[in-house]
Amino acid sequence: MQPIQMDRRKIRLTFVATGESVLAEMLDDEAPEVCRIVWEMLPVENKTIHGQFSGAEVFILLKNPQPIPPEGLTQLPLPGEILYFYDASKNVMNAPHPIAEICVVYNRGVVLRGAEGVPTHCSLFARIPGDWKYDWPEFRDACRKSRWEGPQLLRIERA
């Protein structure tokens, strides 16, 4: 049996200052409403924040947080997976208003956790094809820079 081939919409993620870039495929068949919401908000650009609680992930905060349906939920994402996180709660660790993030997982061992280490889930809506070690190491290393060198400007746009 041959795998089903789909023409997927693509998004480009680019570190603005240094140029590292990848294409990711939207997973419209798995999270159609989340993909629609993200597609309509593109392009977005903001400084990356390295995950404090979850591991090898970077994320950008979105200026206009949009609630999303519970599609493609995961707590154990894989390298190359791109996630949407939305939280309207007002717990002691969060801002007093809703927040939304686009998260990029760039290495193994990520377990999604929120404030105070509470397990959380995000919606998987896109994936960078190929192997994180061999097919997109420059982009992976640029993500890691956010941990050691501080926030890096990341643009996400339609491709």
C-alpha positions in Angstrom: 0.0 0.0 0.0 1.4 3.4 -1.0 1.1 6.4 1.3 -1.5 9.0 0.4 0.1 12.1 -1.2 -1.4 15.4 -0.4 -0.7 18.9 -1.7 -0.4 20.7 1.6 -0.4 24.4 2.2 3.0 25.6 3.4 4.3 28.2 5.8 7.8 29.6 6.0 9.6 30.2 9.3 12.6 32.5 9.1 15.0 33.9 11.6 15.0 37.5 10.3 18.5 38.6 11.4 20.4 35.5 10.3 18.3 34.0 7.6 17.8 30.4 8.7 14.6 29.2 7.2 12.4 26.2 6.8 9.1 25.3 5.1 6.5 23.5 7.1 3.4 21.7 5.9 0.0 22.7 7.3 -2.0 19.7 8.6 -5.4 20.7 7.4 -6.7 17.1 7.4 -5.8 16.7 11.1 -6.6 20.2 12.5 -8.7 22.1 9.9 -10.1 24.8 12.1 -6.8 25.5 13.8 -5.0 25.7 10.4 -7.7 28.1 9.1 -7.3 30.4 12.2 -3.4 30.4 11.9 -3.5 30.8 8.1 -5.7 33.9 8.4 -3.5 35.6 11.0 -0.3 35.2 8.9 2.2 36.8 8.6 3.3 37.1 12.2 6.6 38.2 13.5 7.9 38.4 17.1 10.9 37.6 19.2 11.2 34.0 20.2 11.1 32.9 23.8 12.7 29.6 24.8 10.6 27.2 26.7 11.2 27.3 30.4 9.1 24.3 31.5 8.8 22.1 28.4 12.3 21.7 27.0 13.6 22.2 23.4 11.0 24.5 22.0 10.8 28.1 21.1 7.6 30.1 20.8 6.4 33.5 19.8 3.6 35.3 21.6 0.7 36.4 19.3 -0.5 39.9 19.5 -4.2 39.0 19.0 -4.9 35.7 20.8 -7.6 33.6 19.1 -9.3 30.8 20.9 -9.3 27.5 19.0 -11.1 24.2 19.1 -9.4 21.2 20.7 -8.0 19.7 17.5 -4.7 17.8 17.1 -4.0 18.0 20.9 -0.7 16.6 22.0 1.5 16.7 25.1 4.5 14.9 23.7 5.4 16.6 20.4 8.2 15.5 18.2 11.0 17.6 16.6 9.7 19.6 13.7 6.1 19.9 15.0 4.5 23.3 15.2 1.8 23.9 17.7 -0.7 26.5 18.7 -1.3 27.2 22.4 -4.1 29.3 23.8 -4.8 30.0 27.5 -7.6 32.2 28.8 -7.0 31.3 32.4 -5.9 33.8 35.0 -3.8 31.6 37.2 -1.1 33.1 39.5 1.6 32.6 36.9 -0.1 34.0 33.8 -0.9 37.4 32.5 -4.4 38.7 33.5 -5.5 38.3 29.9 -5.7 35.5 27.3 -2.4 34.5 25.7 -1.7 32.6 22.5 1.6 31.2 21.2 3.0 29.4 18.1 5.5 26.9 19.4 8.3 25.2 17.3 9.7 22.0 18.7 13.4 21.7 17.6 14.8 18.7 19.5 13.8 15.6 21.4 12.5 15.2 24.9 9.8 17.9 24.9 7.0 17.4 27.4 4.5 20.3 27.2 4.1 21.9 30.6 2.7 25.2 31.7 3.3 27.4 34.7 4.4 25.5 37.8 5.1 22.4 35.7 1.4 21.6 35.1 0.9 19.3 32.1 -0.7 21.1 29.2 -1.6 20.3 25.6 -1.2 22.2 22.4 -2.8 21.8 19.0 -0.5 20.3 16.4 -1.2 22.2 13.1 2.0 22.0 11.0 5.2 19.9 10.6 8.6 20.6 9.2 9.4 17.6 6.9 12.5 15.6 7.2 14.9 14.9 10.1 15.8 17.5 12.6 19.4 16.3 12.8 20.2 16.0 9.2 17.6 18.0 7.1 17.3 21.2 8.9 20.2 21.5 11.4 20.8 25.2 10.8 17.2 26.1 11.7 17.5 23.8 14.8 20.7 25.5 15.9 19.0 28.9 15.4 16.2 27.9 17.7 18.7 26.8 20.3 20.3 30.3 20.1 17.2 31.6 21.8 18.2 29.7 25.0 21.9 30.8 25.1 21.9 34.2 23.3 18.4 35.5 24.0 15.3 36.2 21.9 15.6 36.0 18.2 13.2 37.6 15.7 11.1 34.9 14.0 8.8 35.6 11.0 6.1 33.0 10.1 4.3 33.6 6.8 2.4 31.9 4.0 4.7 30.2 1.4 
